[in-house]
Amino acid sequence: MNSFVVFLLVCLSLSYALTEDCTDRMDRIDRSIERVTDEDYREWTPAGEREVQIDFGISNHPLQVQTNSSVGSLDLLRLKFGWFDVMDSIGDIRIEFSDPPQYFIGYCTGWIEFDTFPEEQDKVFTFSKTETSFTVTCNGVEIINYHFDNSTKIDCVTRWKVDAETFEFRSSAVGTDNASDFFRAQPESDVIATASYVCHDYTTEDRSWKDENGASEEEMCEHNPGYIYTEGNESLAPGCGACWCCKPDVIATASYVCHDYTTEDRSWKDENGASEEEMCEHNPGYIYTEGNESLAPGCGACWCCKPAVIATASYVCHDYTTEDRSWKDENGASEEEMCEHNPGYIYTEGNESLAPGCGACWCCSPI
């Protein structure tokens, strides 16, 4: 057998082996994906040992991490995202509880100080990733909304646009996660807290309502339940850009259920000389439909409808921040207005039925 034939046989052998190895590896990955779903982490799970790959696809489902680390402690929350059985990673995100706190996104940024950061001791961070951006909220407040194409680093877009199959609590020479206590998949009931918004184009009905009521543009926008008049400030309605009137993306798919008026509803109506429509809609997020189901999908012919998510939404007490109080002073606002100028927050006056989980607190934010 001449040397060329030997060489050819060796090449064919290697090619087969490599192909078989790749096929086996893909089968292992497919089995791993089928073996574990985000539903396995619906309950709070201890963070446990660091540097352990966890089968959780943040590209498919937002990840929540719970911590009680305080600002100034220098604790570090550090997550690395990647793929099954691959040593390389997409990148990591670090949140340092320095004073002021700061964050770092691997392959994209250096250390950046937060513009806003909740003051509560107990915190729930929600991490979400798309092909184009990475978003983090803390106790319902958006603290990071980073678009990969804003980076000057060449690897940022190419790495982070890829779907992540796994994550791990990171430990290395540059920093070990010592802040993360528990994690879980974000509950579906929390969709309100991280709702994305789209621009609302005023309709003929909107403009007619405005003319009939001598209303301002802000009132014309916000007479639609859940809509926010932002004056182009995207931080008030993530995803809406420079549009001035924004509506939640979730409205189109939101599920509603019929609301049976309570003794409290009827007492409020009598005390305020209110109409039935006002009695219904004084409850945050409720819609008076007069039986028009298109206004509240799932509610049937019922006249007063409430979002199904509200019934299971979980809230926590919101401690007013320096920014809240400054806004109140600048706008001559009431405490109720100070609370509810934060999207999704509810001023309950201590009525927990309006914000389950918030107790006797008066200003409540979605988890």
C-alpha positions in Angstrom: 0.0 0.0 0.0 1.6 3.3 -1.1 1.9 6.3 1.2 -0.9 8.2 -0.5 -3.5 5.5 0.1 -2.4 5.3 3.8 -2.7 9.0 4.1 -6.2 8.9 2.5 -7.4 6.1 4.8 -6.1 8.0 7.9 -7.9 11.2 6.8 -11.2 9.3 6.2 -10.9 7.6 9.6 -10.3 10.9 11.3 -13.2 12.5 9.4 -15.5 9.8 10.5 -14.4 10.0 14.1 -14.8 13.7 14.3 -18.2 13.5 12.6 -19.3 10.8 15.1 -17.9 12.9 18.0 -19.8 16.0 16.9 -23.0 13.9 16.4 -22.6 12.4 19.9 -22.0 15.8 21.3 -25.1 17.3 19.7 -27.2 14.4 20.9 -25.9 15.1 24.5 -26.8 18.7 24.1 -30.3 17.9 22.8 -30.9 15.4 25.6 -29.7 18.1 28.1 -32.2 20.6 26.7 -35.0 18.1 26.9 -34.1 17.0 30.4 -34.4 20.3 32.1 -36.8 23.2 31.5 -37.2 26.5 33.3 -40.2 25.1 35.0 -37.8 23.1 37.2 -36.9 26.4 38.9 -40.3 27.9 39.5 -39.6 27.9 43.3 -36.8 29.8 45.0 -33.7 27.5 44.8 -30.5 28.0 46.9 -27.7 29.4 44.8 -25.4 26.7 46.2 -21.9 26.0 45.0 -20.2 28.4 42.6 -18.8 27.4 39.2 -21.6 24.8 38.7 -23.3 25.0 35.3 -27.1 25.3 35.7 -29.4 24.3 32.9 -31.4 27.4 32.5 -32.0 29.3 29.3 -32.2 33.0 30.1 -32.8 33.7 26.4 -36.2 31.9 26.8 -37.1 33.0 30.4 -36.1 35.8 32.7 -33.9 34.7 35.7 -34.5 36.1 39.2 -31.8 36.2 41.9 -32.5 37.1 45.5 -30.0 38.8 47.8 -29.9 40.8 51.0 -26.5 42.4 50.3 -26.3 46.1 51.2 -24.8 49.0 49.4 -21.3 49.6 50.7 -20.7 46.0 51.6 -18.6 45.4 48.5 -20.4 42.1 48.0 -20.4 40.9 44.4 -23.3 39.3 42.4 -21.7 37.6 39.4 -23.4 35.5 36.7 -21.7 33.8 33.7 -23.8 32.7 30.7 -22.9 30.0 28.2 -23.8 26.7 26.6 -23.8 23.0 27.6 -20.4 21.2 27.7 -18.6 24.3 26.3 -15.7 25.8 28.2 -16.0 29.2 26.6 -18.8 31.6 27.6 -21.1 34.3 26.2 -19.9 36.6 28.9 -20.6 37.5 32.5 -22.4 40.3 34.4 -21.2 41.7 37.7 -23.1 43.9 40.2 -20.9 45.3 42.9 -22.5 46.6 46.1 -20.0 49.4 46.4 -21.0 52.9 47.4 -22.1 54.0 44.8 -23.0 50.5 43.4 -21.8 49.7 39.9 -22.0 47.0 37.2 -19.9 45.4 34.5 -20.9 43.4 31.4 -18.2 41.1 30.1 -16.9 41.9 26.5 -19.1 45.0 26.4 -18.3 47.6 29.2 -16.0 48.6 31.9 -17.4 49.4 35.4 -20.4 51.8 35.2 -22.1 53.4 38.2 -25.9 52.9 38.4 -28.1 55.9 37.6 -30.7 54.5 40.0 -30.5 51.7 42.6 -33.3 50.6 45.0 -32.5 51.2 48.7 -34.3 48.2 50.2 -32.2 45.7 52.0 -33.9 42.7 50.4 -33.6 42.7 46.7 -34.8 40.6 43.8 -32.9 41.1 40.5 -34.5 40.1 37.3 -32.2 39.4 34.3 -33.5 39.3 30.8 -31.6 38.9 27.5 -32.6 39.2 23.8 -30.4 39.1 20.7 -29.9 42.9 21.0 -30.0 43.9 24.6 -29.6 42.9 28.3 -32.1 44.2 30.9 -31.9 44.1 34.7 -34.6 45.2 37.1 -34.3 45.3 40.9 -37.5 45.2 43.0 -39.4 46.2 39.9 -37.2 49.2 39.0 -35.2 49.0 35.7 -31.5 49.6 36.5 -29.8 48.3 33.3 -31.1 48.4 29.7 -27.9 47.9 27.7 -28.0 47.6 23.9 -25.1 45.5 22.6 -24.5 47.7 19.6 -23.7 50.6 21.9 -20.4 48.9 22.8 -17.1 49.9 21.3 -15.8 46.4 21.9 -15.7 44.2 18.9 -16.8 41.0 20.8 -19.9 42.4 22.5 -22.5 41.9 19.7 -21.0 38.7 18.3 -21.0 37.0 21.8 -24.1 38.3 23.4 -26.5 38.0 20.4 -26.2 34.2 20.8 -28.9 32.3 22.9 -27.7 31.3 26.3 -28.4 27.7 27.5 -26.9 27.8 30.9 -25.7 30.1 33.7 -23.5 29.8 36.7 -22.6 31.8 39.8 -19.1 32.8 38.9 -15.9 32.4 40.9 -12.5 33.4 39.6 -9.4 35.5 40.4 -11.2 38.7 39.4 -14.1 38.1 41.7 -16.4 35.5 43.3 -20.1 35.8 43.7 -20.9 36.1 47.4 -24.2 38.0 47.1 -26.6 35.6 45.5 -28.7 33.6 47.9 -31.5 32.1 45.8 -32.6 32.0 42.2 -35.7 31.0 40.2 -37.5 31.5 36.9 -39.5 34.7 36.9 -43.1 33.8 37.6 -45.6 34.5 34.8 -47.6 36.6 37.3 -44.7 39.1 37.4 -45.2 40.1 33.8 -46.5 43.5 34.9 -43.2 44.3 36.6 -41.1 43.9 33.5 -43.7 44.7 30.8 -42.2 46.0 27.6 -44.1 48.9 25.9 -44.8 49.9 22.3 -45.8 53.2 20.9 -49.6 54.0 20.7 -50.9 55.9 17.7 -53.8 58.0 18.7 -57.1 56.8 17.2 -60.2 58.7 16.0 -61.8 57.5 19.3 -59.0 58.9 21.4 -59.3 62.3 19.7 -63.1 62.3 20.0 -62.8 61.5 23.7 -60.3 64.4 24.1 -62.5 66.9 22.4 -65.6 65.8 24.3 -63.9 66.0 27.6 -61.7 69.1 27.0 -58.8 66.9 28.0 -55.0 67.3 27.7 -52.9 65.1 25.5 -51.7 63.3 28.7 -55.3 62.6 29.8 -56.1 61.4 26.3 -53.3 58.9 26.4 -53.8 57.7 30.0 -57.6 57.3 29.9 -56.7 54.0 28.2 -56.0 51.6 31.0 -52.3 50.8 31.5 -51.1 53.4 29.0 -48.3 55.8 30.1 -47.7 59.4 28.9 -43.9 59.6 28.9 -43.0 62.7 26.9 -40.4 60.6 25.2 -38.7 59.3 28.4 -38.1 55.7 27.6 -37.1 54.8 31.2 -40.8 55.2 32.1 -41.9 52.6 29.4 -39.0 50.4 28.3 -39.1 49.6 24.6 -41.2 52.5 23.6 -38.4 54.8 22.4 -39.0 58.5 22.0 -42.8 58.0 21.6 -44.9 60.1 24.0 -47.9 57.7 24.5 -47.0 54.1 25.3 -49.0 51.0 25.8 -47.9 47.7 27.4 -47.1 44.9 24.9 -49.0 42.6 27.3 -52.3 44.2 26.7 -52.9 42.4 23.4 -52.4 39.0 25.1 -53.5 39.8 28.6 -56.2 37.5 30.1 -59.0 39.1 32.1 -61.6 37.7 34.5 -64.9 39.1 35.7 -64.8 41.2 38.8 -67.7 40.9 41.3 -68.2 44.2 43.1 -67.3 44.0 46.7 -68.8 45.7 49.8 -65.7 48.1 49.7 -66.4 48.9 46.0 -70.1 49.8 46.7 -69.1 51.9 49.8 -66.5 53.8 47.8 -69.2 54.4 45.1 -71.7 55.8 47.6 -69.1 57.9 49.5 -67.9 59.5 46.2 -71.2 59.7 44.3 -69.5 57.8 41.6 -70.8 56.0 38.5 -70.5 52.3 38.0 -67.7 52.9 35.5 -65.8 54.9 38.1 -66.5 52.3 40.8 -65.0 49.6 38.6 -62.0 51.6 37.3 -60.9 53.1 40.7 -59.3 49.6 41.1 -55.9 49.8 39.3 -55.8 47.9 36.0 -59.6 47.2 36.0 -61.6 47.9 32.8 -65.3 48.8 32.5 -66.2 47.1 29.2 -70.0 47.2 29.2 -69.7 43.6 28.0 -67.4 44.3 25.1 -64.9 41.4 25.4 -62.6 42.8 22.8 -61.6 45.4 25.5 -60.7 42.6 28.0 -60.0 39.2 26.4 -61.3 36.3 28.5 -63.8 38.4 30.5 -66.9 37.5 28.4 -70.0 39.6 28.8 -69.0 40.9 32.2 -69.0 44.7 32.6 -66.2 45.1 35.1 -63.0 43.1 34.3 -59.7 42.7 36.1 -56.4 41.3 34.7 -55.9 37.6 35.6 -52.3 38.5 36.4 -53.3 40.9 39.2 -54.9 38.1 41.1 -51.6 36.3 41.5 -49.2 39.2 41.2 -46.8 39.6 44.2 -45.9 43.0 45.6 -43.4 44.4 48.1 -43.3 47.6 50.1 -41.7 50.5 48.3 -39.6 52.8 50.5 -39.6 56.3 49.0 -36.3 57.3 47.6 -34.6 60.7 47.4 -35.7 60.8 43.7 -39.3 60.2 44.7 -39.3 63.0 47.2 -37.6 65.4 44.8 -40.2 64.6 42.1 -43.0 65.2 44.7 -41.6 68.6 45.7 -40.9 69.7 42.1 -44.4 68.8 41.0 -46.3 69.8 44.1 -47.7 66.2 44.1 -49.6 64.2 46.7 -48.2 61.1 48.3 -50.4 59.0 46.0 -49.1 60.7 42.9 -45.5 60.3 44.2 -46.1 56.6 44.6 -47.9 56.0 41.3 -45.7 58.0 39.0 -43.5 54.9 39.2 -45.0 52.6 36.5 -46.8 49.6 38.0 -46.7 50.9 41.6 -50.0 51.0 43.6 -50.9 53.4 46.4 -53.0 51.1 48.6 -53.3 53.1 51.9 -52.5 49.8 53.6 -55.2 47.7 51.8 -53.3 44.5 51.0 -56.1 43.2 48.7 -55.0 45.8 46.2 -51.4 44.5 46.2 -51.1 41.0 47.6 -47.9 40.4 49.6 -47.4 44.1 50.4 -49.0 44.0 53.9 -50.0 47.3 55.5 -47.5 49.3 53.4 -49.1 52.3 51.6 -46.9 52.3 48.4 -46.3 48.9 46.8 -44.1 47.8 43.8 -44.4 44.6 41.8 -41.7 42.0 42.4 
